[in-house]
Amino acid sequence: MSKKLTKRSEDYSKWYNELVVKADLAENSAVRGCMVIKPYGYAIWENMQKALDEMFKETGHENAYFPLLVPKSLFEAEEKNAEGFAKECAVVTHYRLKNDPDREGKLMVDPNAKLEEELVIRPTSEAIIWNTYKGWIQSYRDLPLLINQWANVMRWEMRTRLFLRTAEFLWQEGHTAHATEQEAVEETTRMQGVYADFAENFMAMPVVKGVKTESERFAGAVDTYTIEALMQDGKALQAGTSHFLGQNFAEAFDVKFTNKEGKQDHVWATSWGVSTRLIGGLIMTHSDDLGLVLPPKLAPIQVVIVPIHRNDEQLDAISEKALEIVAALKKRGVSVKFDNRTTHKPGWKFAEYELKGVPIRIALGPRDLENGTLELARRDTLEKKSLEQEGIEDVIVALLEEIQESLFAKAKSFRDEHITKVDSFDEFKKVVETKGGFVLAHWDGTEETEEKIKKETKATIRCIAIDAENEEGSCVYSGAPSTKRVLFAKAY
């Protein structure tokens, strides 16, 4: 298969789909709308998991695991949540297959094996978790309860795209219980901050922290806090959400506790999550027409060493030096691969690691051994240099940090250049259609106006930014009074 990609300028969507497959991240499966995450793609997810898991534990959370299947009656208990996810639910109705007497060798659902109660495959876990918490919480001494789970969920999507929108995906979901409203709100914003920290410092992806409008809130939430990122094609990506659930789920599942005054009260709740969609965001924030560009902190391979040789004798000599460099880098905590395969030529390997976004590539040949040098290539800038072998591990550790910071600076510069203030609807439409990106505009606060703008332009309110300044103005669509600008964009 040719490794050459469609250019982003020609067809961004096609470029993305080709890159995911050709870089060996994922592929479509035999189950419609579901994906197979391949080892290289899963290694990126593992690095994301590792970083996030440490951040969760530093903020006092513990991991647990809850069932995949949710009794339909539990799912229905919180009405807004059930209504919000109803159209995406997959439902288990029977528990056994049997041989079909009319079709030899084929199986059919056994009509006698119908479940007494239908089971929903979790689209999110609030129902099963809050039903469980009822038995865990009796007193204020049991609070706060800070639980996270790493799991898969299923939302029956009809229009899918690898990582960005699939019927089944991997994620983490935090579910916490608190004694007071203030504690729960603080938890919600704290986790939004954790997500923003991860996005910017690990993914090198700048984000805007904000609050969703009522129509964009999580079903069953009082408030939804979000981090919004901007992709290279000018579309926004909701990269993570943290929900203040109030007492809605506690009331639905009768989760009460005895407070310090000896009175019974319903607990206050939050939930928060990010998913494998982040891999899609990572790809679309940094990658180019040659392939992936990965920030060093999340790259499965940070450095690859490719030997340049004509015969086995040369390869043996190069291998000795290469393995010394590998050992020195590993001591410094650098993920490094020495690709000494003789089945592929160096040029093929260069293209392969370029496609896979390995941050630093080292080429080592017979002349380098004589001169005590090596060739180092950066994936982000494609810059090549001849450097001394002596002390190369110090150079590489510093360079990995520089690449991480450079990728963030480049993405932030792009994002900032694509935030446009507008004061008329004609200007709004022009920016959405031609420039794209985030549009800062006044909004009258009504769902009716929000829906009309969406219908006419396909742009939605991504969030009301937390740091948005109060500014008197007129709604860009209705002309009604407004006190601050909100962030609009077309989105994934």
VOGU-3710 file (C-alpha; in Angstrom, 3 decimals, decimal comma):
1> mskkltkrse> 0,000/0,000/0,000  1,259/3,481/-0,886  2,133/5,506/2,187  1,572/8,860/0,425  -1,313/10,803/1,908  -3,940/13,045/0,360  -2,960/16,645/1,111  -4,892/18,396/3,857  -5,593/21,329/1,524  -7,231/18,980/-1,010
11> dyskwynelv> -9,488/16,958/1,304  -8,967/17,255/5,051  -11,415/14,493/5,918  -9,811/12,052/3,481  -6,338/13,001/4,771  -7,446/12,223/8,329  -9,019/8,861/7,458  -5,988/7,786/5,421  -3,556/8,836/8,138  -5,313/6,864/10,887
21> vkadlaensa> -5,143/3,701/8,760  -1,717/4,140/7,142  0,002/5,104/10,401  -1,351/1,842/11,890  -3,452/3,524/14,563  -6,825/1,880/13,944  -9,088/0,317/11,340  -12,774/-0,375/10,880  -13,977/-3,694/12,276  -16,498/-6,316/11,207
31> vrgcmvikpy> -18,974/-4,621/13,571  -20,464/-1,617/11,829  -19,382/1,636/13,457  -16,813/-0,015/15,736  -13,032/0,143/15,415  -10,029/-2,045/16,056  -7,353/0,011/17,821  -4,008/-1,334/16,611  -0,929/-1,623/18,868  0,602/1,726/17,865
41> gyaiwenmqk> -2,702/3,559/18,380  -3,301/1,744/21,646  0,207/2,674/22,838  -0,752/6,345/22,456  -3,937/5,692/24,459  -1,890/3,890/27,147  0,379/6,938/27,466  -2,695/9,155/27,792  -4,167/6,797/30,388  -0,964/6,698/32,402
51> aldemfketg> -0,659/10,481/32,588  -4,335/11,074/33,363  -4,493/8,247/35,909  -1,606/9,786/37,856  -3,360/13,172/37,765  -6,617/11,633/39,025  -4,846/9,871/41,890  -2,981/13,053/42,833  -6,397/14,702/43,267  -7,587/11,923/45,594
61> henayfpllv> -9,497/9,645/43,218  -9,509/5,839/43,206  -10,255/3,446/40,364  -13,095/0,919/40,418  -15,099/-0,991/37,818  -18,860/-1,272/37,284  -20,942/-3,563/35,037  -21,285/-3,077/31,282  -25,019/-3,901/31,421  -27,575/-1,653/33,109
71> pkslfeaeek> -31,129/-2,823/33,933  -33,548/-0,717/31,897  -35,502/0,292/35,013  -32,344/1,789/36,551  -31,488/3,552/33,318  -34,951/5,146/33,297  -34,693/6,397/36,897  -33,171/9,780/36,006  -35,577/10,904/33,278  -33,465/13,588/31,567
81> naegfakeca> -30,470/11,266/31,383  -32,552/8,409/29,961  -34,246/10,690/27,447  -30,924/12,216/26,376  -29,301/8,862/25,567  -32,378/6,843/24,512  -31,738/7,079/20,750  -28,144/5,830/21,137  -28,867/2,784/23,315  -28,142/-0,817/22,380
91> vvthyrlknd> -30,390/-3,200/24,341  -29,903/-6,870/25,299  -33,235/-8,711/25,215  -32,235/-12,431/25,145  -29,496/-14,476/26,765  -29,157/-17,504/24,457  -28,989/-18,627/20,828  -30,033/-22,021/19,490  -29,870/-23,936/16,201  -32,337/-22,743/13,580
101> pdregklmvd> -34,333/-25,815/12,408  -35,136/-24,137/9,069  -31,541/-23,098/8,267  -28,939/-25,814/8,805  -25,833/-24,656/10,643  -27,381/-21,247/11,438  -28,303/-19,852/14,809  -31,391/-17,996/15,968  -32,394/-16,184/19,132  -34,025/-18,645/21,502
111> pnakleeelv> -37,496/-17,154/22,127  -37,634/-19,034/25,446  -34,493/-17,246/26,628  -35,975/-13,781/26,867  -34,653/-11,720/29,776  -37,104/-10,831/32,522  -35,805/-7,277/32,276  -34,047/-5,791/29,258  -30,461/-4,620/29,790  -28,981/-1,458/28,309
121> irptseaiiw> -25,325/-1,596/27,226  -23,937/1,410/29,067  -23,811/4,624/27,034  -22,629/6,194/30,339  -22,621/4,720/33,833  -24,460/7,163/36,111  -27,444/4,832/36,592  -25,593/1,686/37,651  -23,092/3,676/39,719  -25,632/5,736/41,657
131> ntykgwiqsy> -27,689/2,646/42,362  -24,488/1,142/43,817  -23,558/4,272/45,798  -26,861/3,990/47,660  -25,342/1,082/49,592  -21,967/2,771/50,092  -23,087/6,101/51,551  -24,839/6,484/54,895  -23,023/9,271/56,733  -21,015/12,435/56,050
141> rdlpllinqw> -18,030/10,304/57,140  -18,406/8,354/53,860  -17,965/11,560/51,854  -16,506/12,704/49,599  -16,593/9,531/47,510  -14,138/10,010/44,632  -14,302/7,173/42,089  -13,065/6,813/38,512  -13,381/3,920/36,108  -11,584/3,109/32,851
151> anvmrwemrt> -14,081/1,379/30,609  -15,754/1,070/27,226  -19,185/2,457/26,388  -21,555/2,071/23,463  -23,529/4,830/21,765  -25,223/3,654/18,603  -23,809/6,169/16,133  -24,876/5,889/12,483  -22,255/8,245/11,002  -18,884/7,223/12,352
161> rlflrtaefl> -15,235/8,212/11,958  -12,285/6,432/13,554  -11,529/7,819/17,043  -13,764/10,881/16,606  -17,123/9,130/16,618  -17,567/5,366/16,936  -20,376/3,213/18,287  -18,042/1,762/20,923  -15,171/3,746/22,390  -12,810/3,690/25,350
171> wqeghtahat> -12,897/6,336/28,032  -12,665/7,123/31,703  -15,604/8,350/33,714  -15,329/9,890/37,142  -18,341/9,783/39,463  -18,122/11,603/42,779  -20,427/12,253/45,732  -20,174/15,222/48,129  -21,780/16,567/51,279  -22,325/20,100/49,974
181> eqeaveettr> -23,133/21,881/46,745  -19,961/23,973/47,023  -17,735/20,882/47,309  -19,362/19,332/44,221  -18,959/22,512/42,154  -15,316/22,747/43,245  -14,774/19,135/42,150  -16,379/19,844/38,759  -14,126/22,809/38,043  -11,068/21,029/39,490
191> mqgvyadfae> -11,477/18,176/36,997  -12,038/20,603/34,141  -8,688/22,082/35,188  -7,047/18,637/35,200  -8,289/18,035/31,641  -7,021/21,445/30,486  -3,651/20,777/32,123  -3,387/17,398/30,381  -4,468/18,777/26,990  -1,964/21,620/27,070
201> nfmampvvkg> 1,011/20,038/28,848  0,857/16,504/27,417  -1,054/16,825/24,144  0,420/20,293/23,401  -3,148/21,223/22,425  -4,377/24,649/23,627  -7,936/24,701/24,957  -10,588/27,171/26,046  -12,229/26,400/29,400  -15,891/27,269/29,516
211> vkteserfag> -19,461/26,364/30,434  -21,963/24,832/28,024  -25,305/26,435/27,248  -28,443/24,692/28,520  -29,114/22,997/25,163  -25,550/21,630/25,006  -25,424/20,313/28,584  -25,004/16,658/29,507  -28,427/15,056/29,954  -29,246/15,228/33,675
221> avdtytieal> -26,628/17,852/34,560  -27,192/21,223/36,216  -24,043/22,597/34,536  -21,523/21,188/32,073  -17,964/22,518/32,064  -15,932/21,874/28,923  -12,544/22,253/27,295  -12,746/23,196/23,608  -9,874/22,839/21,133  -9,470/24,044/17,550
231> mqdgkalqag> -8,371/21,690/14,782  -6,309/22,658/11,718  -9,370/22,709/9,458  -10,984/25,414/11,604  -13,479/23,103/13,328  -13,771/22,847/17,105  -13,428/19,650/19,111  -15,032/19,135/22,510  -12,057/17,482/24,199  -13,395/16,805/27,690
241> tshflgqnfa> -16,389/17,571/29,894  -17,015/17,806/33,628  -20,605/17,863/34,896  -22,128/19,292/38,061  -25,123/17,003/38,545  -26,628/18,748/41,576  -28,809/16,298/43,535  -30,607/14,956/40,451  -29,107/11,458/40,503  -29,086/11,258/44,304
251> eafdvkftnk> -32,819/11,993/44,309  -33,509/9,571/41,448  -31,708/6,730/43,290  -32,493/7,925/46,834  -28,847/8,318/47,860  -29,018/10,021/51,259  -26,554/10,628/54,071  -26,743/11,801/57,677  -25,002/15,170/57,885  -23,012/16,571/60,830
261> egkqdhvwat> -26,214/17,998/62,324  -27,774/14,514/62,313  -30,231/15,338/59,504  -30,813/13,337/56,315  -29,910/14,962/53,011  -29,321/13,904/49,422  -25,681/13,971/48,328  -24,328/16,305/45,632  -22,829/14,720/42,536  -20,404/15,169/39,655
271> swgvstrlig> -19,327/13,141/36,639  -16,522/13,806/34,162  -14,887/12,046/31,236  -12,504/12,016/28,298  -12,261/9,346/25,618  -10,240/7,921/22,728  -11,602/10,931/20,805  -8,514/12,674/22,220  -6,385/10,656/19,790  -8,351/12,234/16,943
281> glimthsddl> -7,698/15,648/18,501  -3,994/14,885/18,805  -3,804/13,934/15,121  -5,689/16,989/13,867  -3,835/19,489/16,063  -0,284/18,716/14,951  -0,008/16,363/11,970  1,005/17,331/8,428  0,900/16,064/4,845  3,706/13,575/5,555
291> glvlppklap> 1,918/11,924/8,489  1,618/12,077/12,245  3,413/14,644/14,346  3,344/13,469/17,956  4,267/15,476/21,067  7,158/13,662/22,807  5,257/13,196/26,091  2,702/10,927/24,353  4,803/9,379/21,564  5,140/5,577/21,943
301> iqvvivpihr> 8,636/5,873/20,434  10,404/9,169/21,178  13,647/8,367/19,340  14,389/5,872/16,556  17,888/4,937/15,419  18,248/3,771/11,817  21,550/2,155/10,747  22,974/2,962/7,287  25,000/-0,030/6,096  26,025/-2,048/3,041
311> ndeqldaise> 26,917/-5,342/4,703  26,628/-7,339/7,929  30,077/-6,269/9,100  29,094/-2,599/8,934  25,773/-3,362/10,663  27,572/-5,145/13,517  29,886/-2,169/14,071  27,015/0,338/13,913  24,873/-1,834/16,228  27,524/-1,733/18,948
321> kaleivaalk> 27,494/2,083/19,023  23,692/2,299/18,548  23,047/0,016/21,521  25,305/2,201/23,679  23,154/5,199/22,742  19,964/3,192/23,389  21,173/2,257/26,897  22,170/5,860/27,692  18,786/7,193/26,532  16,800/4,567/28,424
331> krgvsvkfdn> 18,660/5,548/31,602  17,305/9,058/31,048  13,736/7,740/30,691  13,591/8,154/26,900  11,579/5,661/24,823  13,963/4,566/22,051  13,952/1,976/19,272  16,933/0,660/17,297  15,525/-0,519/13,956  18,128/-3,025/12,748
341> rtthkpgwkf> 15,786/-4,910/10,404  17,500/-5,969/7,206  14,195/-6,488/5,392  13,729/-2,774/4,677  16,077/-0,104/3,340  16,893/3,050/5,347  14,831/5,283/3,029  11,748/3,120/3,597  12,316/3,297/7,363  12,718/7,084/7,253
351> aeyelkgvpi> 9,334/7,407/5,519  7,724/4,946/7,957  8,842/6,810/11,086  7,946/10,137/9,489  4,439/8,765/8,895  4,241/7,491/12,482  5,317/10,838/13,934  8,389/9,711/15,901  9,748/13,023/17,304  13,486/12,361/16,728
361> rialgprdle> 15,210/10,154/14,151  18,912/9,301/14,308  20,795/7,942/11,271  24,108/6,220/11,948  26,508/5,045/9,208  30,154/3,878/8,796  31,399/7,439/8,251  29,638/8,537/11,461  31,526/5,813/13,351  34,820/7,142/11,981
371> ngtlelarrd> 33,968/10,757/12,806  32,158/10,192/16,118  29,036/11,842/14,688  25,436/11,032/13,825  22,610/12,649/11,853  19,622/13,837/13,883  16,282/14,772/12,287  13,354/16,508/14,028  9,900/15,350/12,956  8,149/18,633/13,763
381> tlekksleqe> 10,365/20,932/11,658  12,020/18,254/9,422  15,346/19,921/10,283  18,479/17,707/10,067  21,822/18,221/11,826  25,125/16,392/12,143  26,009/16,163/15,837  28,699/14,659/18,042  27,856/11,247/19,516  29,444/12,262/22,817
391> giedvivall> 26,766/13,564/25,208  23,978/12,995/22,665  21,600/11,848/25,442  21,733/15,334/27,032  21,037/16,937/23,654  18,076/14,623/23,023  16,469/15,097/26,458  16,618/18,882/25,966  15,398/18,627/22,381  12,376/16,510/23,325
401> eeiqeslfak> 11,356/19,257/25,756  11,916/21,886/23,080  9,769/19,965/20,563  6,969/19,604/23,139  6,982/23,352/23,818  7,324/24,236/20,137  4,296/22,137/19,163  2,168/23,859/21,807  3,362/27,324/20,740  2,596/26,582/17,081
411> aksfrdehit> -0,887/25,214/17,891  -1,646/28,145/20,203  -0,546/30,650/17,574  -2,838/28,986/15,026  -5,732/28,934/17,520  -5,275/32,587/18,496  -5,127/33,673/14,848  -8,451/31,897/14,309  -10,449/33,621/17,061  -12,445/36,368/15,357
421> kvdsfdefkk> -14,686/38,999/16,968  -17,775/39,846/14,915  -20,612/42,320/15,473  -23,019/41,552/12,611  -24,625/38,361/11,381  -23,323/38,948/7,837  -19,795/39,126/9,234  -20,528/36,046/11,371  -21,588/34,001/8,332  -18,630/35,171/6,274
431> vvetkggfvl> -16,085/34,152/8,941  -17,758/30,770/9,530  -17,770/29,961/5,814  -14,370/31,327/4,740  -11,968/31,501/7,683  -13,491/29,082/10,175  -12,209/28,829/13,711  -13,775/30,311/16,819  -16,143/33,238/16,360  -16,623/35,549/19,349
441> ahwdgteete> -20,071/37,071/19,163  -22,785/38,484/21,387  -25,763/36,181/22,060  -29,082/37,045/23,680  -29,084/33,943/25,896  -32,127/32,285/24,301  -32,263/28,726/23,013  -34,390/29,967/20,104  -31,612/32,226/18,783  -28,989/29,541/19,396
451> ekikketkat> -31,012/27,056/17,318  -31,620/29,526/14,468  -27,896/30,353/14,202  -27,096/26,618/14,162  -29,693/25,956/11,453  -28,459/28,790/9,225  -24,690/28,356/9,657  -24,101/24,906/11,269  -22,100/26,773/13,933  -22,900/25,996/17,567
461> irciaidaen> -22,050/27,713/20,820  -19,000/25,784/21,957  -18,942/27,429/25,365  -19,243/30,577/27,408  -15,558/31,034/28,266  -14,761/31,132/31,975  -12,507/34,150/31,445  -15,012/35,956/29,180  -15,133/39,660/30,023  -18,408/41,403/30,743
471> eegscvysga> -19,154/43,593/27,761  -22,443/45,266/26,912  -23,545/44,635/23,354  -26,281/43,428/21,025  -26,943/39,823/19,986  -25,388/39,183/16,595  -28,616/37,527/15,394  -31,587/39,099/17,216  -30,154/42,481/18,229  -31,366/41,930/21,801
481> pstkrvlfak> -29,120/43,077/24,686  -26,153/40,878/25,656  -23,634/41,130/28,504  -20,767/39,056/27,063  -19,518/37,338/23,926  -19,661/33,552/23,557  -17,598/31,181/21,431  -19,209/29,807/18,270  -17,712/27,319/15,777  -18,526/24,447/13,498
491> ay> -17,536/21,320/15,402  -16,791/17,620/15,217
//
